[in-house]
Amino acid sequence: MQEENKHQQNHKAKEENKLEKLKADCEHWKNEYYRAYADMKNLRDSIEKDHREIIKYRAAGFVENLLPILDGFHMALSCETTSQEMKNFLIGFEFIYRNMVSVLENEGVSEVSPKVGDVFDPNSMSALETKFDEGKPNRVLVVKANGYKLHDRLIRPAIVVVSTDKKDEPKEENKDEPSKMDA
């Protein structure tokens, strides 16, 4: 009987070990499931975010291709004329330009148009050149071309001439040293 009791206890211990192993396996695979579920959710969220970004900025290439046309409108509309025939053309150009700008604004395009005297902002402007000015340095002197944004992304910076407080002095070559041309 004792031996049978020992046998039952061994059998019970083995069964308990199996049960503990099964519980540990169950816990392991439950954790793996939660980890995989979280990874899939993160992946899905990332893909959805990327998709929203793609939709939001889908027109960037198209807008970039329109910039020379918008620049042409700006040049045409800035012309002064006394001819009535030319004035009528400019009225038509302005109508077309305003319609085009309206459509672009509906797509999230906005113009970056600094004014003369504004502080130079390297985040939205590109300095074509600097010129000495007696006034405050780092100010817009001339706007060569407006910039454009699509939502919050810069498509093209405004092209400007910026003031500086340093005069460009012609560099004098040292006559004693041979120039690079002489070499």
Secondary structure, 3 states (H helix, E strand, C coil): CHHHHHHHHHHHHHHHHHHHHHHHHHHHHHHHHHHHHHHHHHHHHHHHHHHHHHHHCCCHHHHHHHHHHHHHHHHHHCCCCCCHHHHHHHHHHHHHHHHHHHHHHHCCEEEECCCCCCECCCCCEEEEEEEECCCCCCEEEEEEECEEEECCEEEECEEEEEEECCCCCCCCCCCCCCCCCCC
